[in-house]
Amino acid sequence: MVFEQFATWVVDALGLTGAPRAAVHFWVYDTLKILALLVTVIFGVGYLRTYFPPEKIRDYLSGKRAITGYVLAALLGIVSPFCSCSTIPIFLGMVGAGLPFGVTMTFLAVSPMINEAALVVLPGVVGFELTALYAVSGITIGMTSGFVLNKAGLDRYIKEFDFGNSDVDVDEPTHRERARQAYVEAKDIITDIVPYVVVGVGIGAVIHGFVPQTIVTEYLSGPLGVFGAVAVGVPIYTNILGVIPVVESLIGKGLPVGTGLAFMMSVAALSLPQFMILKKVMKKELIASFAVTVASGIVVIGLLFNLLL
């Protein structure tokens, strides 16, 4: 493969051997591989998103059965932007457009946790079977969280917020305008996430090259590992693509798969900056309930994966 050959050429040119060679090769190869996948995937999905503004989604969901709304919200979350804080403006648009509370909360949970680019990258890390299980688990957590929060009547903790006029008629964009919009969005997203990918792959490279396997298996693989992974993941703010290389290295060193995926989910779906932004539209009771519900689902999935895999 071209990227692997280039990474080998770099470490050969630098004269690296041993752990430094393994670390730099991992860093160069994984960075190029992830960024190459992103360019095509982000532009393609960005173009498709131009067909689904919140108002159109609201009109389509009106009159649908509740389960249909939850499923569609989860699927829309997969093809939404790439981190929790870039998801929130769409979430606000959905609330302002009058979508049901449980549906919007499902979208808010699923969107940062699963996206199409991650589903393209993950098979190379954990395989296609585990990638499918990860996607199904994330959708299940999101739908369950939305359902539970809705049944608990927590929509009363949505604040009064000026969502603007969501019923303004706009002309249907041309294909050229859609392509231009997708290009601008892709450029903005890629520019925003490149530092996270580079740093994430760098951390993964250090783990891959320098951290002894015994440290991971001895200190991170115990029964409390999943709880610790979620607790550590919440304060970290990044997108899921910046976490994947770290998890790849940890799993390669012997970290249980469930613990690694729980860490990845918690970093992506639960972050302190996300909660700060959500304070504009949610009261603290709803934010806390959302965090506890999603975190509980992640812990259950992580423990289940460790037990079965």
N, C-alpha and C positions, 0 to 999 in steps of 0.2 A: 504494500500500500504506500502511496506517495508520502503521506504524513509520517508514517513509521520510518520510511527511508530517510526523510528529511531530519527527523529526530535523531536517528542513528548517525547521520552525517554531522550534526551539531555536536554530539558528545564525542565523536571521533576527532572533530576539528579542535575541540577544547582539550583533548587528551585526558578525558575523565575516565576513572576506573572505580570499581566497587560501589559503595553507597552513593557517592555524588553522581556517578554515571547513571545509576538507576533512577535517582530523584530527578535529574535534569531531563532524561529521556521521557519519563512519565509526564513532566510538566509541559514540555514542548508538544509531545504527541497528543495528549488529552486536550490541551488548549486549542490546537488547530482542529482537532476532530469535532469538538463541541461547537466551536464558532462556525465551522463550515456547515454543520447541520442547521444551525440557527438561521442563517441567512435565507435559505430557501423556505424553511418551515414558517418562519415568522411572517415573511411577505405573503405567502400563500394563504395563511389563515387570516392575516390582516385584511386581505382582499375579500375573503368570505364574510368577515365581520361587518363590512359596509352594507350588507344586505339585512342586518339584524339590529337596528336601533331599538332602544328600550320601548318606544311607543309601539313599534310593530310587534315586539315580543308580548307586550301587554295585551294588544288586540288579539293576538293568536291564542294566548292562554285563557282569555276570558271565556267562561263556559266550559272549559275542559275539566275533566275529573282531577281531583286533588293529586292522585298518584302521578298523573301525566305531567302536572306542573312541577312536581319535585324531580322527576326524571329529566325533564327538559332543562330545568335550572342546573342540575348537575352536569349535563352534557354541555350546556353553554359555559359553565365554569371551566371546563377542560379547554375550550378554545378562546378563553379570555386572556388578558395580559399576564405577565410573568411574575408578579410579586403581589403581596397583600395590599401594599399601599397604592399600587397602580390599579388594583381591582376596585378599590373603594369608590372612585368617581362613578363607575358603572353601577355599583351597588346603590349609590345615592340616586342615580337616574332611574333605576328600577323602582325604588321606594316612591320617588316622585311621580312615576308613571302609574302608580296604583297597583303594582303586582302584590299578590298575597304575601303576608309576613313570612310564613314558613318557607315559601319558595325563594324569597330574597336571601334568607339566612342560609339556605342550602347553597345558593350560589356563592355567598361570601365565604363559606367553609371550603367548598371544593376548589374554587378558582385558583388560589395560590398554591394549593397542595398538589394539584395535578394539572399539567398542561401538555399540549401536543408535542412540544419540543422535548420535554422530559421523557415522554413516552417513546420518543425516537432514540434518546441517549441511553435510557435505562437498560434496554436489552443487552447492550454491550457490557454492562456492569453486573447485573444479577440474572440475566437470561430472560427469555420471552415469557416463561411460565410465571416467574416471580413478578415481572412487570405487569402482567395481566392481573395477578392477585393484588398488587399494589393499587392498580387503577380501580378495581372492584371495591377494595377496602376503603379507598378514599371517597368514592361515590357513596358507599354505605354510611360512612361516618357523617358526610355532609347531609344526606337525606334524613338520617336519624336525628341529627342535631336540629335541623330545621323543623322536623315533626315535633320533637320534644319541646322545643322552645315555643312553638305555636300552641301546642296543647296546654302548656303552662300559662298561657295568656300573657306572655312577656312582651307582646306588642305594645302594651300600655307604657312601656319604658322608651319608646321611640320619641325623641324630642320634636318639638315644633321646629321646622327647618324650611327655609325658602328654597324650594327645589326648582323654581323657575316655571315657565309655561311649557309643559310637555306636549301640548296639543297644537303647537304651531305647525302649519303645513309647510313643507319644504319640497323643492323640486327633486325628482329622482335623479341621482347623479349619473353621469355617463360612465362608460367603461374606462375612459381615459381618466376621469376624475376619481373613480374608485381605485384605479391603479396608482394614481398620484397619492391618494390618501393612505393606501397600504404602504407605499414607499416611505412616506414621511413617518408613519407609525413604526415601521420596521427599523428605520434609521434611528429614531428616538429610543426605541426599546433596546436595540443592540448597543448603542452608545452608552445607555444607562447600565446594562448588565455586564458589559465586557470587564470592568474592574472586578466585579464579583466572581466572574468565571476565572479570571487570571489568578486572583487571590485564592479562590477555592481550590483550583488545581494546584497552586503552589503549596498550600497546606497539605493537600493530599500527597503531593510529591515528597514532602518532608517525612510524612508518616510512612510512605511507601519505601523510602530509601534509608531512613535512619531510626525509626521506632522499632525496637525488637518485638517480635511476635509474642514473646512471653508476657510483656507488659499488658498487651491487649487482652490476651486470654486469661490472665490472672486477675486483673483489676476491673475489666469492663464487661466480663461475661457472666457475672453472678446473677442471682435471681432478682436483684434490685436494679439491674442494668437498664431495663426499660423505663422505670420510674426516673432514674437518674438522667437518661437520655432526653426525656421530655422536659425535665426541670432545667437542664442545661440548654436545651434548644430554644426555649421561649425568649430569653433575653437577647439572643443572636438575631440580627436583622440582615437577611440576605434573601435571594430568590432560590428556588429549588435547584437551578442549574449550577449555582455556586456551591451547593452542598453535595451534589452527586459525586464529584471526585473525592471528597473527604470520606464519604461513606464507602466508596469503592475501595479506597486504601484500607480503611478499618476492617471491612469484611474480608479483604485479602489477607489481613493479619490475624484473622480468627474471630472477629466480632460476630456474635449471632446475628442472623439476617433480620429477625424481628426487632432487635435493639437498634440496628442501623436504620431500618426503615422508619421506626418510631422517631428517631432523632431527625431524620430528613423531613418527616411530616410536621413535627412540632416547629422546626425552624421556619418552614414555609408557611404554615397556616396560622401560627400564633407568634406575634411579635409585639414588643412594646410600642414601636412607632405606629403600628396598625391601630393599637388601642387608643393612642393619643389622638389620631385622626378620627376614630369612631366616636370620640367624646362629643364631636360636633353634632351628631345625630342620635346618639344613644346615651341613656343614663347609665350610671355605673353598675346598677343592678343587672342590666341586660348585658353589658360588656363582661361582667364577671360570670354570668350564667353561660354565655357563649363560650368563654375560655374554658370553663370547667367541663362543659358538655363535650366540646371537641377534644380536649386533652384526655378525658376519660375514654372516649372512643379510640384515640390513638394508643393509649396504654393497653386496652383490651386487644386491639389488633396486634400490637407488638408481642404481648405475652402469648397470644394464640399462634403467631408465626413461629416463635421460639419453641413452642411445645410440639408443633406438627412438622416443622422442617428440620 
